Amino acid sequence: MQKRSRKKKRLDLNELASTITNDATTPEPPEEPKPIDPNKNPKAVASGHLGGLRGGKARAKKLTKKERSDIARKAALARWHKL
């Protein structure tokens, strides 16, 4: 037989207000930047990112209407198949 978990004790309205105020006014620590991988060239990483941004538009221009329709149909089937 499974044990039932105990319900949490409800906070008093003053306690609730206090926790909300503390959460809202306490500054969050700044996020640490990701460490730079010493094996990667920063210029190559930047140009690779730019190439990825440009590549999608170039591919879309290159595709025919039939190819775009087929890709969209395949994507829709994949989305609906999950349900």
Jmol script that loads the backbone (N, CA, C; Angstrom):
load data "model"
ATOM      1  N   MET A   1       0.837  -1.168   0.000  1.00  0.00           N
ATOM      2  CA  MET A   1       0.000   0.000   0.000  1.00  0.00           C
ATOM      3  C   MET A   1       0.892   1.244   0.000  1.00  0.00           C
ATOM      4  N   GLN A   2       0.536   2.217  -0.828  1.00  0.00           N
ATOM      5  CA  GLN A   2       1.330   3.422  -0.947  1.00  0.00           C
ATOM      6  C   GLN A   2       1.056   4.385   0.193  1.00  0.00           C
ATOM      7  N   LYS A   3       2.109   5.018   0.667  1.00  0.00           N
ATOM      8  CA  LYS A   3       1.927   6.027   1.695  1.00  0.00           C
ATOM      9  C   LYS A   3       1.484   7.323   1.045  1.00  0.00           C
ATOM     10  N   ARG A   4       0.600   8.000   1.665  1.00  0.00           N
ATOM     11  CA  ARG A   4       0.152   9.286   1.145  1.00  0.00           C
ATOM     12  C   ARG A   4       1.068  10.375   1.665  1.00  0.00           C
ATOM     13  N   SER A   5       1.354  11.301   0.797  1.00  0.00           N
ATOM     14  CA  SER A   5       2.195  12.403   1.241  1.00  0.00           C
ATOM     15  C   SER A   5       1.351  13.373   2.073  1.00  0.00           C
ATOM     16  N   ARG A   6       1.992  13.952   3.037  1.00  0.00           N
ATOM     17  CA  ARG A   6       1.282  14.900   3.891  1.00  0.00           C
ATOM     18  C   ARG A   6       1.135  16.218   3.160  1.00  0.00           C
ATOM     19  N   LYS A   7       0.029  16.865   3.406  1.00  0.00           N
ATOM     20  CA  LYS A   7      -0.189  18.172   2.801  1.00  0.00           C
ATOM     21  C   LYS A   7       0.713  19.186   3.488  1.00  0.00           C
ATOM     22  N   LYS A   8       1.201  20.141   2.683  1.00  0.00           N
ATOM     23  CA  LYS A   8       2.037  21.183   3.250  1.00  0.00           C
ATOM     24  C   LYS A   8       1.176  22.118   4.087  1.00  0.00           C
ATOM     25  N   LYS A   9       1.762  22.586   5.155  1.00  0.00           N
ATOM     26  CA  LYS A   9       1.065  23.520   6.021  1.00  0.00           C
ATOM     27  C   LYS A   9       0.946  24.855   5.290  1.00  0.00           C
ATOM     28  N   ARG A  10      -0.225  25.416   5.269  1.00  0.00           N
ATOM     29  CA  ARG A  10      -0.433  26.697   4.601  1.00  0.00           C
ATOM     30  C   ARG A  10       0.218  27.811   5.411  1.00  0.00           C
ATOM     31  N   LEU A  11       0.781  28.765   4.681  1.00  0.00           N
ATOM     32  CA  LEU A  11       1.415  29.890   5.344  1.00  0.00           C
ATOM     33  C   LEU A  11       0.371  30.904   5.791  1.00  0.00           C
ATOM     34  N   ASP A  12       0.690  31.561   6.862  1.00  0.00           N
ATOM     35  CA  ASP A  12      -0.111  32.680   7.324  1.00  0.00           C
ATOM     36  C   ASP A  12       0.008  33.784   6.276  1.00  0.00           C
ATOM     37  N   LEU A  13      -0.993  34.632   6.142  1.00  0.00           N
ATOM     38  CA  LEU A  13      -0.956  35.686   5.130  1.00  0.00           C
ATOM     39  C   LEU A  13       0.259  36.590   5.299  1.00  0.00           C
ATOM     40  N   ASN A  14       0.642  36.877   6.530  1.00  0.00           N
ATOM     41  CA  ASN A  14       1.819  37.715   6.760  1.00  0.00           C
ATOM     42  C   ASN A  14       3.094  37.005   6.311  1.00  0.00           C
ATOM     43  N   GLU A  15       3.172  35.705   6.577  1.00  0.00           N
ATOM     44  CA  GLU A  15       4.333  34.940   6.141  1.00  0.00           C
ATOM     45  C   GLU A  15       4.394  34.880   4.617  1.00  0.00           C
ATOM     46  N   LEU A  16       3.233  34.686   3.983  1.00  0.00           N
ATOM     47  CA  LEU A  16       3.165  34.642   2.532  1.00  0.00           C
ATOM     48  C   LEU A  16       3.612  35.970   1.931  1.00  0.00           C
ATOM     49  N   ALA A  17       3.122  37.076   2.489  1.00  0.00           N
ATOM     50  CA  ALA A  17       3.517  38.399   2.007  1.00  0.00           C
ATOM     51  C   ALA A  17       5.019  38.611   2.184  1.00  0.00           C
ATOM     52  N   SER A  18       5.540  38.143   3.284  1.00  0.00           N
ATOM     53  CA  SER A  18       6.971  38.290   3.549  1.00  0.00           C
ATOM     54  C   SER A  18       7.806  37.513   2.532  1.00  0.00           C
ATOM     55  N   THR A  19       7.419  36.279   2.235  1.00  0.00           N
ATOM     56  CA  THR A  19       8.177  35.485   1.266  1.00  0.00           C
ATOM     57  C   THR A  19       8.081  36.085  -0.142  1.00  0.00           C
ATOM     58  N   ILE A  20       6.917  36.585  -0.503  1.00  0.00           N
ATOM     59  CA  ILE A  20       6.767  37.212  -1.825  1.00  0.00           C
ATOM     60  C   ILE A  20       7.651  38.455  -1.915  1.00  0.00           C
ATOM     61  N   THR A  21       7.650  39.269  -0.869  1.00  0.00           N
ATOM     62  CA  THR A  21       8.464  40.480  -0.856  1.00  0.00           C
ATOM     63  C   THR A  21       9.948  40.136  -0.926  1.00  0.00           C
ATOM     64  N   ASN A  22      10.360  39.154  -0.171  1.00  0.00           N
ATOM     65  CA  ASN A  22      11.768  38.746  -0.193  1.00  0.00           C
ATOM     66  C   ASN A  22      12.170  38.226  -1.572  1.00  0.00           C
ATOM     67  N   ASP A  23      11.314  37.431  -2.194  1.00  0.00           N
ATOM     68  CA  ASP A  23      11.623  36.904  -3.520  1.00  0.00           C
ATOM     69  C   ASP A  23      11.713  38.023  -4.555  1.00  0.00           C
ATOM     70  N   ALA A  24      10.845  39.014  -4.413  1.00  0.00           N
ATOM     71  CA  ALA A  24      10.805  40.099  -5.400  1.00  0.00           C
ATOM     72  C   ALA A  24      11.954  41.083  -5.225  1.00  0.00           C
ATOM     73  N   THR A  25      12.426  41.265  -4.016  1.00  0.00           N
ATOM     74  CA  THR A  25      13.437  42.298  -3.771  1.00  0.00           C
ATOM     75  C   THR A  25      14.852  41.760  -3.653  1.00  0.00           C
ATOM     76  N   THR A  26      15.029  40.469  -3.510  1.00  0.00           N
ATOM     77  CA  THR A  26      16.365  39.906  -3.395  1.00  0.00           C
ATOM     78  C   THR A  26      16.987  39.828  -4.781  1.00  0.00           C
ATOM     79  N   PRO A  27      18.148  40.469  -4.982  1.00  0.00           N
ATOM     80  CA  PRO A  27      18.766  40.432  -6.311  1.00  0.00           C
ATOM     81  C   PRO A  27      19.312  39.032  -6.612  1.00  0.00           C
ATOM     82  N   GLU A  28      19.170  38.641  -7.873  1.00  0.00           N
ATOM     83  CA  GLU A  28      19.687  37.341  -8.284  1.00  0.00           C
ATOM     84  C   GLU A  28      21.168  37.483  -8.601  1.00  0.00           C
ATOM     85  N   PRO A  29      21.954  36.455  -8.303  1.00  0.00           N
ATOM     86  CA  PRO A  29      23.374  36.544  -8.631  1.00  0.00           C
ATOM     87  C   PRO A  29      23.550  36.555 -10.147  1.00  0.00           C
ATOM     88  N   PRO A  30      24.534  37.297 -10.655  1.00  0.00           N
ATOM     89  CA  PRO A  30      24.730  37.349 -12.106  1.00  0.00           C
ATOM     90  C   PRO A  30      25.169  35.991 -12.639  1.00  0.00           C
ATOM     91  N   GLU A  31      24.740  35.706 -13.862  1.00  0.00           N
ATOM     92  CA  GLU A  31      25.106  34.428 -14.469  1.00  0.00           C
ATOM     93  C   GLU A  31      26.571  34.462 -14.885  1.00  0.00           C
ATOM     94  N   GLU A  32      27.227  33.349 -14.686  1.00  0.00           N
ATOM     95  CA  GLU A  32      28.630  33.274 -15.076  1.00  0.00           C
ATOM     96  C   GLU A  32      28.707  33.011 -16.576  1.00  0.00           C
ATOM     97  N   PRO A  33      29.611  33.689 -17.276  1.00  0.00           N
ATOM     98  CA  PRO A  33      29.733  33.442 -18.710  1.00  0.00           C
ATOM     99  C   PRO A  33      30.265  32.031 -18.965  1.00  0.00           C
ATOM    100  N   LYS A  34      29.886  31.480 -20.122  1.00  0.00           N
ATOM    101  CA  LYS A  34      30.353  30.141 -20.454  1.00  0.00           C
ATOM    102  C   LYS A  34      31.864  30.168 -20.670  1.00  0.00           C
ATOM    103  N   PRO A  35      32.550  29.141 -20.214  1.00  0.00           N
ATOM    104  CA  PRO A  35      33.996  29.118 -20.435  1.00  0.00           C
ATOM    105  C   PRO A  35      34.297  28.946 -21.929  1.00  0.00           C
ATOM    106  N   ILE A  36      35.329  29.634 -22.379  1.00  0.00           N
ATOM    107  CA  ILE A  36      35.716  29.562 -23.782  1.00  0.00           C
ATOM    108  C   ILE A  36      36.525  28.298 -23.995  1.00  0.00           C
ATOM    109  N   ASP A  37      36.145  27.530 -24.997  1.00  0.00           N
ATOM    110  CA  ASP A  37      36.855  26.303 -25.323  1.00  0.00           C
ATOM    111  C   ASP A  37      38.179  26.677 -25.986  1.00  0.00           C
ATOM    112  N   PRO A  38      39.309  26.317 -25.382  1.00  0.00           N
ATOM    113  CA  PRO A  38      40.597  26.722 -25.954  1.00  0.00           C
ATOM    114  C   PRO A  38      40.893  26.050 -27.296  1.00  0.00           C
ATOM    115  N   ASN A  39      40.183  24.974 -27.614  1.00  0.00           N
ATOM    116  CA  ASN A  39      40.440  24.261 -28.860  1.00  0.00           C
ATOM    117  C   ASN A  39      39.738  24.897 -30.053  1.00  0.00           C
ATOM    118  N   LYS A  40      38.841  25.862 -29.807  1.00  0.00           N
ATOM    119  CA  LYS A  40      38.084  26.467 -30.896  1.00  0.00           C
ATOM    120  C   LYS A  40      38.607  27.867 -31.199  1.00  0.00           C
ATOM    121  N   ASN A  41      38.620  28.182 -32.478  1.00  0.00           N
ATOM    122  CA  ASN A  41      39.021  29.504 -32.925  1.00  0.00           C
ATOM    123  C   ASN A  41      37.798  30.418 -32.838  1.00  0.00           C
ATOM    124  N   PRO A  42      37.856  31.518 -32.080  1.00  0.00           N
ATOM    125  CA  PRO A  42      36.681  32.385 -31.918  1.00  0.00           C
ATOM    126  C   PRO A  42      36.175  32.951 -33.241  1.00  0.00           C
ATOM    127  N   LYS A  43      37.092  33.260 -34.168  1.00  0.00           N
ATOM    128  CA  LYS A  43      36.672  33.794 -35.465  1.00  0.00           C
ATOM    129  C   LYS A  43      35.903  32.740 -36.255  1.00  0.00           C
ATOM    130  N   ALA A  44      36.333  31.493 -36.160  1.00  0.00           N
ATOM    131  CA  ALA A  44      35.650  30.414 -36.874  1.00  0.00           C
ATOM    132  C   ALA A  44      34.265  30.168 -36.277  1.00  0.00           C
ATOM    133  N   VAL A  45      34.156  30.274 -34.971  1.00  0.00           N
ATOM    134  CA  VAL A  45      32.859  30.086 -34.309  1.00  0.00           C
ATOM    135  C   VAL A  45      31.894  31.169 -34.758  1.00  0.00           C
ATOM    136  N   ALA A  46      32.360  32.427 -34.796  1.00  0.00           N
ATOM    137  CA  ALA A  46      31.511  33.541 -35.208  1.00  0.00           C
ATOM    138  C   ALA A  46      31.081  33.390 -36.665  1.00  0.00           C
ATOM    139  N   SER A  47      32.011  33.018 -37.533  1.00  0.00           N
ATOM    140  CA  SER A  47      31.643  32.892 -38.950  1.00  0.00           C
ATOM    141  C   SER A  47      30.717  31.696 -39.166  1.00  0.00           C
ATOM    142  N   GLY A  48      30.875  30.654 -38.373  1.00  0.00           N
ATOM    143  CA  GLY A  48      29.976  29.506 -38.477  1.00  0.00           C
ATOM    144  C   GLY A  48      28.558  29.881 -38.090  1.00  0.00           C
ATOM    145  N   HIS A  49      28.422  30.709 -37.084  1.00  0.00           N
ATOM    146  CA  HIS A  49      27.107  31.177 -36.656  1.00  0.00           C
ATOM    147  C   HIS A  49      26.469  32.016 -37.756  1.00  0.00           C
ATOM    148  N   LEU A  50      27.238  32.896 -38.343  1.00  0.00           N
ATOM    149  CA  LEU A  50      26.707  33.727 -39.421  1.00  0.00           C
ATOM    150  C   LEU A  50      26.301  32.869 -40.616  1.00  0.00           C
ATOM    151  N   GLY A  51      27.099  31.866 -40.915  1.00  0.00           N
ATOM    152  CA  GLY A  51      26.769  30.985 -42.032  1.00  0.00           C
ATOM    153  C   GLY A  51      25.460  30.251 -41.792  1.00  0.00           C
ATOM    154  N   GLY A  52      25.227  29.866 -40.544  1.00  0.00           N
ATOM    155  CA  GLY A  52      23.978  29.191 -40.219  1.00  0.00           C
ATOM    156  C   GLY A  52      22.780  30.111 -40.382  1.00  0.00           C
ATOM    157  N   LEU A  53      22.966  31.381 -40.035  1.00  0.00           N
ATOM    158  CA  LEU A  53      21.868  32.333 -40.187  1.00  0.00           C
ATOM    159  C   LEU A  53      21.555  32.579 -41.658  1.00  0.00           C
ATOM    160  N   ARG A  54      22.591  32.625 -42.479  1.00  0.00           N
ATOM    161  CA  ARG A  54      22.396  32.904 -43.904  1.00  0.00           C
ATOM    162  C   ARG A  54      21.923  31.672 -44.654  1.00  0.00           C
ATOM    163  N   GLY A  55      22.311  30.496 -44.187  1.00  0.00           N
ATOM    164  CA  GLY A  55      22.036  29.261 -44.915  1.00  0.00           C
ATOM    165  C   GLY A  55      20.559  28.946 -45.058  1.00  0.00           C
ATOM    166  N   GLY A  56      19.774  29.226 -44.027  1.00  0.00           N
ATOM    167  CA  GLY A  56      18.347  28.930 -44.082  1.00  0.00           C
ATOM    168  C   GLY A  56      17.635  29.738 -45.142  1.00  0.00           C
ATOM    169  N   LYS A  57      17.992  31.011 -45.239  1.00  0.00           N
ATOM    170  CA  LYS A  57      17.368  31.871 -46.246  1.00  0.00           C
ATOM    171  C   LYS A  57      17.776  31.442 -47.646  1.00  0.00           C
ATOM    172  N   ALA A  58      19.046  31.085 -47.802  1.00  0.00           N
ATOM    173  CA  ALA A  58      19.521  30.655 -49.113  1.00  0.00           C
ATOM    174  C   ALA A  58      18.843  29.354 -49.532  1.00  0.00           C
ATOM    175  N   ARG A  59      18.662  28.456 -48.588  1.00  0.00           N
ATOM    176  CA  ARG A  59      17.999  27.189 -48.895  1.00  0.00           C
ATOM    177  C   ARG A  59      16.545  27.418 -49.276  1.00  0.00           C
ATOM    178  N   ALA A  60      15.877  28.308 -48.566  1.00  0.00           N
ATOM    179  CA  ALA A  60      14.473  28.596 -48.862  1.00  0.00           C
ATOM    180  C   ALA A  60      14.319  29.172 -50.261  1.00  0.00           C
ATOM    181  N   LYS A  61      15.248  30.015 -50.687  1.00  0.00           N
ATOM    182  CA  LYS A  61      15.193  30.579 -52.036  1.00  0.00           C
ATOM    183  C   LYS A  61      15.372  29.501 -53.096  1.00  0.00           C
ATOM    184  N   LYS A  62      16.222  28.531 -52.791  1.00  0.00           N
ATOM    185  CA  LYS A  62      16.585  27.505 -53.753  1.00  0.00           C
ATOM    186  C   LYS A  62      15.474  26.473 -53.966  1.00  0.00           C
ATOM    187  N   LEU A  63      14.641  26.231 -52.955  1.00  0.00           N
ATOM    188  CA  LEU A  63      13.634  25.177 -53.035  1.00  0.00           C
ATOM    189  C   LEU A  63      12.486  25.559 -53.971  1.00  0.00           C
ATOM    190  N   THR A  64      11.955  24.537 -54.630  1.00  0.00           N
ATOM    191  CA  THR A  64      10.774  24.762 -55.460  1.00  0.00           C
ATOM    192  C   THR A  64       9.536  24.718 -54.573  1.00  0.00           C
ATOM    193  N   LYS A  65       8.398  25.117 -55.136  1.00  0.00           N
ATOM    194  CA  LYS A  65       7.153  25.116 -54.365  1.00  0.00           C
ATOM    195  C   LYS A  65       6.803  23.696 -53.928  1.00  0.00           C
ATOM    196  N   LYS A  66       7.010  22.712 -54.791  1.00  0.00           N
ATOM    197  CA  LYS A  66       6.708  21.313 -54.482  1.00  0.00           C
ATOM    198  C   LYS A  66       7.588  20.818 -53.332  1.00  0.00           C
ATOM    199  N   GLU A  67       8.888  21.171 -53.379  1.00  0.00           N
ATOM    200  CA  GLU A  67       9.795  20.737 -52.313  1.00  0.00           C
ATOM    201  C   GLU A  67       9.410  21.360 -50.971  1.00  0.00           C
ATOM    202  N   ARG A  68       9.063  22.645 -50.985  1.00  0.00           N
ATOM    203  CA  ARG A  68       8.635  23.302 -49.746  1.00  0.00           C
ATOM    204  C   ARG A  68       7.381  22.643 -49.189  1.00  0.00           C
ATOM    205  N   SER A  69       6.447  22.307 -50.086  1.00  0.00           N
ATOM    206  CA  SER A  69       5.208  21.665 -49.670  1.00  0.00           C
ATOM    207  C   SER A  69       5.487  20.297 -49.054  1.00  0.00           C
ATOM    208  N   ASP A  70       6.385  19.542 -49.671  1.00  0.00           N
ATOM    209  CA  ASP A  70       6.727  18.219 -49.142  1.00  0.00           C
ATOM    210  C   ASP A  70       7.368  18.321 -47.755  1.00  0.00           C
ATOM    211  N   ILE A  71       8.265  19.290 -47.584  1.00  0.00           N
ATOM    212  CA  ILE A  71       8.935  19.476 -46.293  1.00  0.00           C
ATOM    213  C   ILE A  71       7.907  19.860 -45.227  1.00  0.00           C
ATOM    214  N   ALA A  72       6.988  20.770 -45.580  1.00  0.00           N
ATOM    215  CA  ALA A  72       5.964  21.207 -44.631  1.00  0.00           C
ATOM    216  C   ALA A  72       5.029  20.054 -44.273  1.00  0.00           C
ATOM    217  N   ARG A  73       4.666  19.238 -45.249  1.00  0.00           N
ATOM    218  CA  ARG A  73       3.787  18.091 -45.003  1.00  0.00           C
ATOM    219  C   ARG A  73       4.467  17.105 -44.056  1.00  0.00           C
ATOM    220  N   LYS A  74       5.745  16.839 -44.300  1.00  0.00           N
ATOM    221  CA  LYS A  74       6.487  15.906 -43.462  1.00  0.00           C
ATOM    222  C   LYS A  74       6.570  16.426 -42.018  1.00  0.00           C
ATOM    223  N   ALA A  75       6.797  17.741 -41.858  1.00  0.00           N
ATOM    224  CA  ALA A  75       6.880  18.339 -40.524  1.00  0.00           C
ATOM    225  C   ALA A  75       5.534  18.258 -39.809  1.00  0.00           C
ATOM    226  N   ALA A  76       4.447  18.527 -40.543  1.00  0.00           N
ATOM    227  CA  ALA A  76       3.109  18.471 -39.935  1.00  0.00           C
ATOM    228  C   ALA A  76       2.787  17.054 -39.495  1.00  0.00           C
ATOM    229  N   LEU A  77       3.113  16.074 -40.319  1.00  0.00           N
ATOM    230  CA  LEU A  77       2.859  14.678 -39.946  1.00  0.00           C
ATOM    231  C   LEU A  77       3.660  14.295 -38.701  1.00  0.00           C
ATOM    232  N   ALA A  78       4.903  14.761 -38.630  1.00  0.00           N
ATOM    233  CA  ALA A  78       5.726  14.459 -37.470  1.00  0.00           C
ATOM    234  C   ALA A  78       5.131  15.075 -36.208  1.00  0.00           C
ATOM    235  N   ARG A  79       4.609  16.310 -36.320  1.00  0.00           N
ATOM    236  CA  ARG A  79       4.009  16.954 -35.151  1.00  0.00           C
ATOM    237  C   ARG A  79       2.742  16.229 -34.713  1.00  0.00           C
ATOM    238  N   TRP A  80       1.878  15.898 -35.650  1.00  0.00           N
ATOM    239  CA  TRP A  80       0.610  15.280 -35.301  1.00  0.00           C
ATOM    240  C   TRP A  80       0.763  13.822 -34.916  1.00  0.00           C
ATOM    241  N   HIS A  81       1.802  13.194 -35.366  1.00  0.00           N
ATOM    242  CA  HIS A  81       2.008  11.774 -35.047  1.00  0.00           C
ATOM    243  C   HIS A  81       2.321  11.588 -33.576  1.00  0.00           C
ATOM    244  N   LYS A  82       2.896  12.596 -32.934  1.00  0.00           N
ATOM    245  CA  LYS A  82       3.240  12.512 -31.520  1.00  0.00           C
ATOM    246  C   LYS A  82       2.016  12.393 -30.624  1.00  0.00           C
ATOM    247  N   LEU A  83       0.885  12.920 -31.082  1.00  0.00           N
ATOM    248  CA  LEU A  83      -0.315  12.878 -30.267  1.00  0.00           C
ATOM    249  C   LEU A  83      -0.804  11.484 -30.240  1.00  0.00           C
TER     250      LEU A  83
END
end "model"
wireframe off; spacefill off
backbone 0.3
color backbone group
